[in-house]
Amino acid sequence: MEIGINHLRRMAITWQKRMNFEEWGSFLFYLILFLLLFHFFLSCLIFGMRVSED
């Protein structure tokens, strides 16, 4: 997962260099990145709770 996030960040930087991002474009990217991180955090939390129950 870490590798994927770093890869996405690197891709975003190269994209921003290639074509100057509009404000909404970068906002959309950060929104998606935040949602991915939030989803990952939630699944970790749920998995941890399941394990601790057993």
Secondary structure, DSSP 8 states (H G I E B T S, - for coil): -HHHHHHHHHHHHHHHHHS---HHHHHHHHHHHHHHHHHHHHHHHHHHHHHHH-
